Amino acid sequence: MATITPTQVAVPTGSNDGVKDVIVTVWANILAADTCTAVQIPGYTDQTVHVTGTLDGATLVLQGSNNNSNFFTLHATDATSAAISITVTNNGYGVLENPLWIRPSTSGGGGSSTATVTLVSRR
């Protein structure tokens, strides 16, 4: 069991004001028993999550917290507002809530489970 620390890159959007309007956060090579470090990006209220790789029976949820201790499952911005609970990769969702902290979390899955979660956040 490893702790997955994400990488973050600020992406210029083409405006000349010098403000980085987009942050791309990537948690790479998440195995079934790994713990992902949460990131704090509350100023970026428009967020989309995309999961790639192999889950091998694992369930991946996107979680939020306002204290980096008590986490809850976030919901999609689609018509159902269902919890973001992913069992098949190559799925993308808009994120409804905007907590102070966000992280992916996995449960279950076999030995070949390895996923990458990309969170794109825009001001």
Rosetta blueprint (number, residue, H / E / L):
1 M L
2 A L
3 T E
4 I E
5 T L
6 P L
7 T E
8 Q E
9 V E
10 A E
11 V E
12 P L
13 T L
14 G L
15 S L
16 N L
17 D L
18 G L
19 V L
20 K L
21 D L
22 V E
23 I E
24 V E
25 T E
26 V E
27 W E
28 A E
29 N E
30 I E
31 L E
32 A L
33 A L
34 D L
35 T E
36 C E
37 T L
38 A L
39 V E
40 Q E
41 I L
42 P L
43 G L
44 Y L
45 T L
46 D E
47 Q E
48 T E
49 V E
50 H E
51 V E
52 T E
53 G E
54 T E
55 L L
56 D L
57 G L
58 A L
59 T E
60 L E
61 V E
62 L E
63 Q E
64 G E
65 S E
66 N L
67 N L
68 N L
69 S L
70 N L
71 F L
72 F E
73 T E
74 L L
75 H E
76 A E
77 T L
78 D L
79 A L
80 T L
81 S L
82 A L
83 A E
84 I L
85 S E
86 I E
87 T L
88 V L
89 T L
90 N L
91 N E
92 G E
93 Y E
94 G E
95 V E
96 L L
97 E L
98 N L
99 P L
100 L L
101 W E
102 I E
103 R E
104 P E
105 S E
106 T E
107 S E
108 G L
109 G L
110 G L
111 G L
112 S L
113 S L
114 T E
115 A E
116 T E
117 V E
118 T E
119 L E
120 V E
121 S E
122 R E
123 R L
